[in-house]
């Protein structure tokens, strides 16, 4: 088989493979959008509650975190930095 025929066969195989992958990705995106739409219509658009940051009790703006929290965070940062050295 001449080189030109092999190159043409390889090129056509590459285009076919890329076309199959592209069509699969388009179908996957369409399926994800459909599922997203179905979940939104069934569950409704209820806002999710935000998870508490560090403690369950909210603090007033401008107040400082307690000393125990600062100590724990400082120890975690120190341990992390020691592990990287």
C-alpha positions in Angstrom: 0.0 0.0 0.0 1.5 3.3 -1.0 2.3 6.0 1.6 -0.3 8.4 0.2 -3.0 5.8 0.7 -1.9 5.1 4.2 -1.8 8.8 5.1 -5.3 9.3 3.7 -6.6 6.3 5.6 -5.0 7.6 8.8 -6.5 11.0 8.3 -9.9 9.6 7.7 -9.7 7.4 10.8 -8.6 10.5 12.8 -11.5 12.6 11.6 -13.9 9.7 12.3 -12.5 9.3 15.8 -12.6 13.0 16.6 -16.2 13.2 15.3 -17.3 10.3 17.5 -15.7 11.9 20.6 -17.2 15.3 19.7 -20.7 13.8 19.3 -20.4 11.9 22.6 -19.4 15.1 24.4 -22.3 17.0 22.9 -24.7 14.3 24.0 -23.2 14.3 27.4 -23.6 18.0 27.8 -27.2 17.8 26.6 -27.9 15.0 29.1 -26.4 17.0 31.9 -28.5 20.0 31.0 -31.6 17.9 30.9 -30.9 16.3 34.3 -30.2 19.8 35.7 -33.5 21.1 34.4 -35.4 18.1 35.7 -33.8 18.5 39.2 -34.6 22.2 39.2 -38.2 21.6 38.3 -38.8 18.7 40.7 -36.9 20.2 43.7 -37.8 23.8 43.0 -35.5 26.7 43.4 -35.1 26.7 47.1 -32.0 28.5 48.3 -29.6 26.3 50.2 -28.6 27.2 53.7 -25.1 28.3 54.2 -22.9 26.1 56.4 -21.5 27.7 59.5 -17.9 28.8 59.2 -16.2 27.7 62.4 -18.9 27.7 65.1 -22.7 27.3 65.1 -23.2 30.5 67.1 -23.0 33.6 64.9 -20.7 36.4 66.0 -21.4 40.1 65.8 -19.4 41.9 63.1 -16.2 43.4 64.4 -15.7 41.0 67.2 -12.5 39.0 67.5 -12.4 35.1 67.4 -11.7 33.4 70.7 -8.2 32.5 71.7 -8.8 28.7 71.4 -9.6 29.1 67.7 -6.5 31.2 67.1 -4.3 28.6 68.9 -5.7 25.7 66.9 -5.3 27.6 63.6 -1.7 28.6 64.5 -0.8 25.0 65.4 -2.2 23.8 62.1 -0.2 26.3 60.1 2.9 25.5 62.0 2.5 21.8 61.5 1.8 22.4 57.8 4.9 24.5 57.4 7.1 21.9 59.2 5.9 19.2 56.9 6.9 21.1 53.8 10.4 22.0 55.0 
